[in-house]
Amino acid sequence: MKALWSFLTIIALILPAGRTLAAEKGLITTTFGNAPHCEHRGTLKASRQALQFDLSAVAGKNIIRAVLRTDTRGHRHGAEVRVTPVGVAGEKPLLLRPPDYVTFDAAEAVGAWTADAKSNLGLRIEADGGVRFDQAVLEVSYLGTIKKPLRQVTQLRAVHQSGQTFLTWREIEDVVGADAPAFEAFDQAILRARAKRRVAYRIYVHTKPITSGTIAQARLAIEIPAVTPAWNLLAIRNTEHPNQGTKTKRSPLRPGRNLALNHVMTRYRITPNGPPLPRATGLAVSTAAKLARLYYAVSTAVDGREAVGSFGGAALTKPVDEKPARFPALIHQRSRKDPRGGQCVVDVYSAWLSPPYHNVPHVSEVFVARWKDTPPGTPKRKLGLFVKQTTHGGSATEMSNPGWHRARRHLKGVLTVGLAEGGMWQGFHECIGTLGSYKQGVVHNYPQRRVLSAAAWALSRKDLHLDPQRTYIWGQMAHWALRHGDVFSVVMSNGYGNIAIGKEAQKHGWKWGPYPKGSKNWRGVDQWEYMNLAKWVRRNPTVELPYWLCWPAYGAYPSHTIGDFGFMPWPEMIHAMASTKRAFAANWSSNGPGGVRPLRDLVTRIRRDQALPAFGNCSLDHTPGDGDHTDAEKGGGINLYQIWQPETLLDEPDKFEITVSLRDNCPAETCTTDLTPRRCRKFKAKAGQRFAWTHSNAKDAKPFQSGRAVADKWGLVTVKNLRLGKQKSRLTIRRTE
């Protein structure tokens, strides 16, 4: 009786719902190799240099696809993995298959073998990149009579929004068996199921309805594992170190994190204000590349094997009208209130990314922090936008914590949008996380594009009532945003403007190409050269930058902030800004904003469409030295005390006026400083043009300083030795020729 019951159970899992054992024509994928799950086991002869597959079982078949898979563990970052078919015309290396680039397209090689089929298929391993091929598996797909049908998914649905098609379906089994399991039970259930067999879902796309008669022309677009894509793995609470107040474990479901065992799992929402996906629902997201009307179908693969004839509920009967969008969909998932009754509520949104925002399909999160003491924007009172990156290595669960935003509330009266898990935020080579090599691609600024996209998304939302001229960014290494003066009015970061000489950055050198040489980036520039922001600032003195506030981002000064990264890159960047007369203030001897903290109230008044005063050579300045922190003057910074009134700034073709003073808490009553108008819209000059200036009391307009200035070789007009006090004064610069 037990044997009969087991047999019936197996049949129930194999057969599609409501199907009989009658044979039918359709798509069949069979596997060859030595791995335990291979259908044709023992068909691989492997050495370090070559592979031979005995494919006699598919001789004479109508081959439509062949995929070579190997374990990616051991692959050296950026190392070449090159496999070439033997005896095939041209002997071209197998190409990696999109979108994840961890498998090889072997269709041409298998097709050429089928035409002859006199011997085993030979593949030459010309470069293994650290990958072991002794357990390689070759999947061969063909059209034929299905003798061992597999259970197929049902209830396939499609929703197209923001340039992306969200596909959902009912999975073939309910592995988790609970709506809200603790992560410990969730993890055990999935790993236990995977140990028995590997279930995956393959998404096909075609311009015609997908049936057994058209599947040969359909494109295999996506392959995803069962169960996990619908569950929000990013929401799992995690810690930097194990057992920080709660029991944690490392899991292959989300590598590299210490995951809280008692975390209650949730599933994604895929529509605004919609319910979470039902349990045992599959999820795949496809991003539109062009206008198209496409049909989708889903096939079940068990240990690499497929057997599907009539798709039934696994195929769409109507096409999806797809249209590319400016940035991917952002779907609200949850809101977190401050458990201590604080002022902050964090709304968490999910984004399903693909190029140009990530090299392979990837889910990320965007966070919107709402403050109880900040009224929502209105058409008449628009809010500024504050974009926050986490510090180096920060996680999504950290940024979804209201307490994190409360501790780092650098700006008030603005809408805060945050992004996490960006690593160094400088970008990475497109081969990272794939079997591709450095030679097969370039470095892209994926994390930065995510930030720019999130800012554009927030500004595009009419219900938020945001002012695009008041967009600010903070992040430990957010200085990259100085290149984007068309987006940001103020950038707040640390001073590591030259990554090539930062201590911590060297640990990440492999992300940007073969260290230390590096690779070209998407602009055709060597990435190490591109990340040398200090050099770019010096070489482009006329490029207008956002106002820059520089300070140590985190940790105990100086052992953490300086010891981790090294002080050397700071002076280079600060000197570059000062020597090219840029508007900035810098502090390097504190934990957090320190000396620049009082300037943050000024930040939210600075507009992108407004000129800036670039102060320099202030008598209150300290020197950062030339690279060694022990040579830097301690306790201060540069341009920490000069302030101005953005609201009364006048920028006209022949006249520039600005109200300036020292901060009330300045340790000195007066100082001398230079001032150069920057980012002017109308007040422009050519080299050699002459100007006159007067400096007056703001109250009675009585001048107490005057002089003349000549535009320098960059067309910049600098007023030198301006005397400032704590009382407001008005500087006027007029064109004299």
C-alpha positions in Angstrom: 0.0 0.0 0.0 2.8 2.4 0.9 4.5 1.7 -2.5 1.2 2.4 -4.4 0.7 5.7 -2.5 4.3 6.8 -3.2 3.7 6.0 -6.9 0.5 8.0 -7.0 2.2 10.9 -5.3 5.0 11.0 -7.8 2.5 10.9 -10.7 0.6 13.9 -9.1 3.7 16.0 -9.0 4.8 15.0 -12.6 1.4 15.4 -14.4 -0.1 18.8 -15.1 -3.4 19.4 -13.4 -6.3 17.5 -15.0 -4.0 15.8 -17.6 -3.8 12.1 -18.5 -0.9 9.9 -19.4 -1.7 10.3 -23.2 1.5 11.3 -25.1 1.6 14.6 -26.8 4.0 16.7 -28.9 5.8 19.6 -27.3 9.0 21.0 -25.9 11.4 18.6 -24.2 14.6 19.5 -22.4 16.9 16.7 -21.3 20.1 16.9 -19.4 23.6 15.3 -19.9 26.5 15.1 -17.5 27.7 13.4 -14.4 25.8 15.4 -11.8 23.3 13.4 -9.7 20.3 15.1 -11.1 21.2 14.5 -14.8 18.6 12.5 -16.8 21.4 11.0 -18.9 24.0 10.5 -16.1 27.5 9.4 -16.9 27.5 11.0 -20.4 30.4 13.4 -19.7 34.1 12.7 -20.0 35.9 15.7 -18.4 39.5 16.7 -18.1 41.0 20.0 -17.2 41.2 21.0 -20.9 38.3 19.3 -22.5 34.7 18.0 -22.2 33.0 15.2 -24.2 29.3 14.7 -24.1 27.6 11.5 -25.3 24.5 13.0 -26.9 23.3 9.8 -28.7 20.0 10.0 -26.9 19.1 13.1 -29.0 20.6 12.1 -32.3 18.3 13.1 -35.1 16.1 15.3 -32.9 14.9 18.8 -33.9 17.2 20.8 -31.6 16.0 24.3 -30.7 18.2 25.2 -27.8 21.2 24.0 -25.8 22.6 25.4 -22.6 25.9 24.5 -20.9 25.8 25.1 -17.1 28.6 24.9 -14.6 29.0 25.7 -11.0 30.0 29.4 -10.8 31.7 29.0 -7.4 35.5 29.5 -7.6 35.2 31.9 -10.5 37.8 34.6 -10.1 36.4 38.1 -10.5 36.9 39.2 -14.1 38.8 36.0 -15.1 38.0 34.7 -18.6 36.0 31.5 -19.0 36.3 30.4 -22.6 34.8 27.2 -24.0 35.1 26.4 -27.7 33.4 23.5 -29.6 35.7 21.1 -31.4 35.2 20.3 -35.1 32.6 23.1 -35.7 33.2 25.5 -38.5 35.0 28.5 -37.2 35.2 27.0 -33.7 33.8 30.2 -32.1 33.7 30.3 -28.3 30.4 29.7 -26.7 28.6 33.0 -25.8 27.2 33.7 -22.3 23.4 33.9 -22.2 21.6 37.0 -21.0 20.2 38.3 -18.8 22.4 36.8 -16.0 25.4 35.6 -18.0 26.2 32.5 -16.0 25.3 29.9 -18.6 26.6 29.3 -22.2 24.7 29.1 -25.4 25.6 25.8 -27.0 22.8 25.6 -29.6 25.0 26.1 -32.6 27.5 23.5 -31.4 24.8 20.9 -30.6 23.1 21.6 -33.9 26.3 21.1 -35.8 26.8 17.8 -33.9 23.3 16.6 -34.7 23.9 17.0 -38.4 26.8 14.5 -38.1 26.3 12.6 -34.8 29.2 10.3 -35.5 31.0 10.9 -32.2 30.7 12.7 -28.9 30.3 16.4 -28.8 33.7 17.9 -27.9 34.2 21.2 -26.1 37.7 22.6 -25.4 38.2 24.6 -22.2 40.7 27.3 -23.2 40.2 29.3 -20.0 38.5 28.1 -16.9 38.6 31.3 -14.8 38.7 29.2 -11.7 35.5 27.3 -12.5 35.4 23.5 -12.3 33.8 21.8 -15.2 33.8 18.2 -14.0 30.1 18.5 -12.9 29.1 20.6 -16.0 25.6 19.9 -17.3 24.4 20.2 -20.9 20.7 20.9 -21.4 19.4 20.1 -24.8 15.9 21.2 -25.9 14.0 19.7 -28.8 10.6 19.2 -30.2 9.3 15.6 -29.7 6.8 13.3 -28.1 6.5 13.9 -24.4 6.7 10.6 -22.5 7.3 12.0 -19.0 5.1 15.2 -18.6 5.8 17.6 -15.8 3.3 19.5 -13.8 2.9 23.0 -15.2 2.0 26.3 -13.6 -1.5 27.8 -13.9 -3.1 31.2 -13.7 -0.5 33.2 -15.6 -1.2 36.9 -15.4 0.6 40.0 -16.7 0.6 43.7 -15.6 2.5 46.3 -17.5 3.5 49.5 -15.7 6.4 52.0 -15.9 7.9 50.1 -18.8 8.0 46.8 -17.1 5.8 43.6 -17.4 5.1 41.9 -14.1 4.2 38.2 -14.6 2.7 36.1 -11.9 1.4 32.5 -11.8 0.4 29.7 -9.5 3.4 27.6 -8.7 3.3 23.8 -9.0 3.7 23.3 -5.2 3.5 25.2 -1.9 7.0 24.8 -0.5 6.7 27.2 2.4 3.3 26.2 3.6 2.7 29.3 5.7 1.7 33.0 5.0 4.0 34.6 7.6 6.7 32.2 8.6 9.8 33.1 10.6 12.9 33.3 8.5 14.3 30.2 10.2 11.4 28.1 9.1 11.3 29.7 5.7 15.0 29.0 5.1 14.8 25.4 6.2 11.7 24.7 4.0 13.4 26.1 0.9 16.8 24.5 1.4 15.2 21.2 2.2 13.1 21.3 -1.0 16.2 22.3 -3.1 18.1 19.4 -1.7 15.5 17.0 -3.1 15.2 18.7 -6.5 15.7 22.0 -8.2 12.6 23.6 -9.6 12.9 26.6 -11.8 10.6 28.6 -14.1 11.5 29.5 -17.6 9.7 32.5 -19.2 9.3 32.5 -23.0 8.4 35.5 -25.1 7.1 35.7 -28.7 5.2 38.0 -31.0 2.7 35.2 -31.5 0.7 33.1 -29.0 3.0 30.5 -27.5 1.9 27.0 -28.2 3.6 23.6 -28.9 3.6 24.7 -32.5 5.4 28.1 -31.9 7.6 27.4 -28.9 10.5 26.6 -31.2 10.5 30.3 -32.4 9.9 31.8 -28.9 12.8 33.3 -27.0 13.8 32.0 -23.6 14.0 35.4 -21.9 14.2 34.7 -18.1 14.9 31.8 -15.8 14.2 32.2 -12.1 14.2 29.8 -9.1 11.0 28.6 -7.6 9.4 30.3 -4.5 11.9 33.0 -3.5 11.3 35.7 -6.2 7.9 36.5 -4.6 9.2 36.8 -1.0 10.9 40.0 0.1 14.4 38.8 1.1 15.6 42.4 1.3 13.3 43.1 4.2 15.0 40.5 6.4 16.6 42.1 9.4 20.4 41.7 9.3 23.4 42.7 11.2 27.0 43.5 10.4 28.2 40.8 12.9 26.4 37.6 14.1 24.1 37.7 17.1 23.9 41.4 17.7 21.0 41.2 20.1 19.2 38.5 18.1 20.0 35.1 16.8 21.2 35.2 13.1 22.6 32.9 10.5 24.2 33.1 7.0 22.1 31.7 4.2 22.5 31.1 0.5 19.1 32.7 0.0 20.8 36.1 0.7 24.6 35.7 0.8 26.9 37.9 2.8 24.4 38.9 5.5 23.8 37.7 9.1 20.0 37.2 8.9 17.7 37.4 11.9 16.1 34.0 12.5 12.9 35.4 14.1 12.2 37.8 11.2 8.6 37.4 9.9 8.7 36.9 6.2 6.5 39.0 3.8 5.7 38.8 0.1 6.0 41.5 -2.5 3.2 43.8 -3.7 3.4 44.4 -7.5 0.8 47.2 -7.9 0.4 50.5 -6.0 -1.8 49.9 -2.9 -2.3 46.3 -4.0 -2.3 43.3 -1.7 0.8 41.2 -1.2 1.1 38.3 -3.7 -0.6 35.1 -2.5 1.5 32.3 -1.1 2.9 29.9 -3.8 2.9 32.6 -6.4 5.7 32.9 -9.0 7.0 36.3 -10.0 9.1 37.5 -12.9 9.7 41.0 -14.2 10.6 41.9 -17.8 11.8 45.4 -18.8 10.7 46.7 -22.2 13.4 47.7 -24.6 11.1 49.0 -27.3 7.4 49.3 -28.3 6.1 45.8 -28.8 3.1 43.5 -28.4 4.4 40.3 -26.8 3.0 37.0 -25.6 4.5 35.2 -22.6 4.5 31.6 -21.4 6.0 29.9 -18.4 7.5 26.4 -18.4 8.4 24.4 -15.3 12.0 22.9 -15.2 12.8 20.2 -12.7 16.5 19.6 -12.3 17.0 21.2 -15.7 14.4 19.0 -17.4 11.3 20.4 -19.3 8.3 18.6 -20.8 5.5 20.9 -21.9 3.0 20.4 -24.7 -0.3 22.4 -24.3 0.6 25.4 -22.1 -3.0 26.0 -21.0 -3.0 28.4 -18.1 0.8 28.7 -18.4 0.5 30.9 -21.5 -1.1 34.3 -22.1 -3.9 34.3 -24.7 -3.7 38.1 -25.2 -0.5 40.1 -25.9 1.0 42.6 -23.5 1.4 46.1 -25.0 4.9 47.1 -23.9 6.3 50.6 -23.8 9.7 51.7 -22.4 9.7 54.1 -19.5 12.2 56.6 -18.2 12.8 54.7 -15.0 11.6 51.4 -13.5 8.4 50.9 -11.5 8.7 51.7 -7.8 6.0 49.8 -5.7 5.2 50.6 -2.1 5.8 47.6 0.1 5.6 48.6 3.8 5.8 51.6 6.2 7.8 51.5 9.4 7.0 53.8 12.4 9.6 54.8 14.9 9.1 52.3 17.8 10.2 55.0 20.2 7.4 57.3 19.1 9.8 59.5 17.1 9.0 62.0 14.4 9.9 59.7 11.4 7.9 57.2 9.3 9.7 55.3 6.6 7.9 54.2 3.4 9.7 51.4 1.6 9.4 50.9 -2.2 10.8 48.0 -4.3 12.3 48.4 -7.8 13.1 45.5 -10.1 16.3 46.6 -11.9 18.0 45.6 -15.1 20.5 47.6 -17.4 21.1 50.5 -17.3 20.5 50.4 -13.5 22.2 47.1 -12.8 24.2 44.7 -14.9 21.9 41.7 -14.2 18.3 41.4 -12.9 18.3 42.7 -9.3 15.8 43.9 -6.8 16.6 47.1 -4.8 14.7 49.3 -2.4 14.0 53.1 -2.2 13.0 54.7 1.1 10.9 57.8 1.7 11.2 59.3 5.2 8.3 61.4 6.3 8.6 63.7 9.3 5.7 64.6 11.5 7.0 68.1 11.9 7.3 68.6 8.1 4.0 69.5 6.5 3.4 67.9 3.1 4.2 70.1 0.1 1.6 72.1 -1.7 1.5 73.8 -5.1 2.3 77.1 -3.4 4.8 75.7 -0.9 7.0 73.2 -2.6 9.5 71.1 -0.6 13.1 70.5 -1.3 14.3 67.0 -2.1 17.0 65.4 0.1 18.5 62.2 -1.4 20.5 60.1 1.1 22.9 57.2 0.5 23.9 54.9 3.3 27.4 55.0 4.5 29.9 52.5 3.0 28.4 49.0 3.1 25.0 50.2 4.6 22.1 47.8 4.3 18.5 48.2 3.2 17.2 47.1 6.6 19.4 49.8 8.2 17.9 52.5 6.1 14.3 51.3 6.5 14.8 51.9 10.3 13.3 55.3 11.3 16.0 55.6 13.9 18.7 55.6 11.3 17.1 58.7 9.6 16.6 60.4 12.9 20.3 60.0 13.8 21.3 61.4 10.4 18.7 64.1 9.9 21.1 66.6 8.3 18.3 68.7 6.7 14.9 69.8 7.9 11.8 70.8 6.1 12.5 68.6 3.1 11.3 65.3 1.7 13.9 62.6 2.2 14.5 59.8 -0.3 17.1 57.1 0.6 19.0 54.3 -1.2 21.1 51.6 0.3 23.5 48.7 -0.6 25.5 50.7 -3.1 28.9 49.5 -2.0 31.4 52.2 -2.9 28.7 54.0 -5.0 31.3 54.5 -7.8 30.0 51.8 -10.0 31.4 48.4 -11.0 32.4 46.3 -14.0 29.5 44.7 -15.8 31.2 41.3 -15.5 30.9 41.3 -11.7 28.5 38.5 -10.6 28.6 36.8 -13.9 31.0 34.4 -15.8 32.1 37.2 -18.0 35.6 38.6 -18.1 37.0 42.1 -17.8 37.7 41.9 -21.6 34.0 41.4 -22.3 32.7 44.6 -20.9 33.3 48.0 -19.2 32.6 49.7 -15.9 29.2 51.3 -15.4 28.0 53.7 -12.7 25.0 51.5 -11.9 24.5 52.7 -8.3 24.7 56.3 -9.3 22.1 55.8 -12.0 19.9 54.3 -9.3 20.2 57.5 -7.3 19.5 59.7 -10.3 16.6 57.6 -11.2 15.1 57.7 -7.7 15.5 61.5 -7.6 13.8 61.8 -11.0 11.0 59.5 -9.8 10.3 61.6 -6.7 10.4 64.9 -8.7 8.0 63.4 -11.3 5.4 62.7 -8.6 3.0 65.7 -8.7 1.4 64.6 -5.4 4.7 65.3 -3.6 5.0 68.9 -4.7 8.8 69.1 -4.9 11.0 71.9 -6.2 13.5 70.5 -8.7 15.7 73.5 -8.1 16.2 72.4 -4.5 17.6 68.9 -4.7 20.3 67.9 -2.2 22.3 64.7 -1.6 24.3 63.3 1.3 26.4 60.1 1.4 29.7 59.0 2.8 31.1 59.0 -0.8 28.5 61.0 -2.6 31.1 63.4 -4.0 30.5 61.7 -7.4 27.3 63.9 -7.5 29.5 67.0 -8.0 29.5 66.0 -11.7 25.7 66.4 -11.8 25.2 70.1 -11.3 22.2 69.7 -13.6 20.4 67.7 -10.8 21.8 68.7 -7.4 22.1 72.1 -5.9 24.2 70.9 -2.9 26.3 67.8 -2.4 27.4 66.7 1.1 30.0 64.0 1.5 33.5 63.2 2.8 36.7 64.2 1.0 37.8 61.1 -0.8 37.9 62.7 -4.2 40.7 60.4 -5.5 39.7 56.8 -5.0 43.1 55.6 -6.3 44.9 56.7 -3.1 42.3 55.8 -0.5 43.1 52.9 1.8 39.7 51.2 1.9 39.0 51.7 -1.8 42.0 49.6 -2.7 40.1 46.6 -1.3 37.5 47.1 -3.9 39.9 47.6 -6.8 38.8 44.4 -8.5 35.3 45.9 -9.0 36.8 48.3 -11.6 38.9 46.0 -13.7 42.1 44.0 -13.3 43.7 45.7 -10.3 45.7 47.9 -10.3 45.4 48.6 -14.0 41.6 48.8 -14.2 39.3 48.9 -17.2 37.6 51.4 -19.4 34.2 52.7 -18.4 31.0 53.4 -20.3 32.5 56.7 -21.4 35.6 55.1 -22.8 37.7 56.5 -20.0 39.9 54.5 -17.6 37.7 54.0 -14.5 40.5 54.9 -12.0 41.1 58.1 -14.0 37.3 58.8 -14.0 37.1 58.3 -10.2 39.9 60.9 -9.7 37.4 63.6 -9.0 40.1 66.0 -7.8 41.9 65.8 -11.1 38.6 66.4 -13.0 37.9 69.4 -10.9 41.3 70.9 -11.7 41.0 70.1 -15.4 37.5 71.7 -15.7 37.7 75.0 -13.8 34.8 76.5 -15.8 32.3 73.6 -15.1 29.8 74.9 -12.6 29.4 72.5 -9.6 26.9 72.2 -6.8 27.8 73.7 -3.5 29.9 71.2 -1.6 29.9 70.5 2.2 32.7 68.1 3.2 32.9 66.3 6.6 33.8 62.8 8.1 30.7 60.7 7.6 30.7 58.3 10.6 32.6 56.7 13.4 34.9 57.7 16.2 37.4 60.3 15.1 40.2 59.9 14.0 40.8 56.1 14.3 37.7 55.1 12.4 37.0 57.8 9.9 40.6 58.4 9.1 42.1 55.0 10.0 39.7 53.0 7.7 40.1 55.1 4.6 43.2 57.2 5.1 43.4 60.9 5.1 45.6 61.2 2.0 42.8 61.8 -0.6 41.2 64.6 1.4 43.8 67.4 0.9 44.0 66.7 -2.8 40.3 67.2 -3.2 40.1 70.3 -1.0 43.1 71.9 -2.7 41.5 71.2 -6.1 38.3 73.0 -5.0 40.1 75.9 -3.5 42.5 76.4 -6.4 39.7 76.5 -9.0 37.6 78.9 -6.9 34.7 76.5 -6.2 31.9 77.1 -3.6 32.5 74.8 -0.7 33.1 74.3 3.0 35.2 71.5 4.5 35.8 70.1 8.0 38.1 67.2 8.8 38.5 67.0 12.6 35.2 65.8 14.0 32.8 62.8 14.2 30.1 63.7 11.8 29.3 67.2 10.5 31.0 69.0 13.4 32.1 72.4 12.1 29.9 72.4 9.1 26.7 71.6 11.1 25.5 75.2 11.4 25.8 75.5 7.6 23.1 72.9 7.1 20.3 75.5 7.7 21.7 77.4 4.8 21.6 74.4 2.5 17.9 74.2 2.1 17.8 77.8 0.9 20.3 77.2 -1.9 18.8 76.8 -5.4 20.3 75.1 -8.4 19.2 77.9 -10.7 20.9 80.5 -8.5 24.5 81.8 -8.3 26.9 80.8 -5.5 29.6 82.7 -3.7 32.9 80.8 -3.7 34.9 81.9 -0.7 38.7 81.5 -0.5 41.8 82.4 1.4 39.9 83.2 4.6 42.0 84.3 7.5 40.1 81.8 9.7 40.9 78.8 7.5 43.1 75.9 8.6 45.2 73.9 6.3 44.6 70.2 5.5 48.2 69.7 4.7 49.4 67.7 1.7 48.2 64.1 2.5 49.5 63.1 6.0 46.8 63.7 8.6 49.6 64.5 11.2 50.5 67.5 9.0 47.0 68.9 8.9 45.9 71.6 11.3 43.5 70.2 13.8 40.2 71.5 15.0 38.9 73.3 12.0 38.4 73.4 8.3 37.9 75.8 5.4 35.1 78.3 4.7 33.3 77.3 7.9 32.1 80.7 9.0 31.2 82.8 5.9 27.5 82.7 5.1 25.2 84.6 2.7 21.6 85.3 1.9 20.4 83.4 -1.2 17.1 85.2 -1.1 18.5 88.6 -1.9 21.3 87.6 -4.3 21.2 89.6 -7.5 22.6 88.1 -10.8 22.4 90.5 -13.7 24.5 90.9 -16.9 26.4 93.9 -15.6 25.9 93.6 -11.8 26.3 91.0 -9.1 25.1 91.7 -5.5 25.1 89.5 -2.4 24.6 89.9 1.3 27.3 88.3 3.4 28.4 87.9 7.0 30.0 85.6 9.6 28.1 83.0 11.5 26.9 84.2 14.9 28.9 81.5 16.7 32.1 82.3 14.8 35.1 82.4 17.2 36.3 85.7 15.7 34.5 89.0 15.3 36.0 89.7 11.9 37.9 88.0 9.1 39.2 88.6 5.6 38.3 86.5 2.7 38.1 86.3 -1.1 34.8 85.9 -2.9 34.2 84.7 -6.5 30.7 84.6 -8.0 30.1 81.1 -9.4 27.2 79.3 -11.2 26.0 82.7 -12.5 23.1 82.7 -15.0 23.6 86.2 -16.3 26.7 87.7 -14.7 29.3 86.4 -17.2 32.8 87.7 -18.0 35.6 87.1 -20.4 39.2 87.0 -19.5 40.7 90.4 -19.0 37.4 92.3 -18.5 37.4 94.9 -15.7 35.0 95.4 -12.8 34.6 97.7 -9.8 33.3 96.6 -6.5 32.0 98.2 -3.3 31.3 96.7 0.1 28.7 98.4 2.3 26.8 98.0 5.5 23.5 96.2 4.8 21.5 98.6 7.1 22.6 102.0 6.0 24.3 101.1 2.6 27.4 103.0 3.7 30.4 101.6 1.8 33.5 100.8 3.8 35.5 98.9 1.2 35.9 99.3 -2.6 38.3 98.2 -5.3 38.7 96.8 -8.7 39.0 93.3 -10.2 39.9 91.8 -13.5 38.4 88.6 -14.8 41.0 85.8 -14.8 41.8 83.4 -17.6 38.7 81.4 -16.7 36.4 84.4 -16.9 36.0 84.5 -13.1 35.9 87.7 -11.1 37.4 87.6 -7.7 37.1 90.2 -5.0 40.1 89.9 -2.7 40.5 90.7 1.0 36.8 91.3 1.7 36.3 92.2 5.4 33.4 90.3 7.0 31.9 90.7 10.4 28.8 89.3 12.2 26.7 92.2 10.9 25.3 91.7 7.4 27.0 93.6 4.6 26.3 94.0 0.9 28.9 93.4 -1.8 28.2 94.9 -5.3 30.3 94.1 -8.4 29.8 96.2 -11.5 31.1 95.8 -15.0 33.2 98.8 -16.1 34.0 97.8 -19.7 
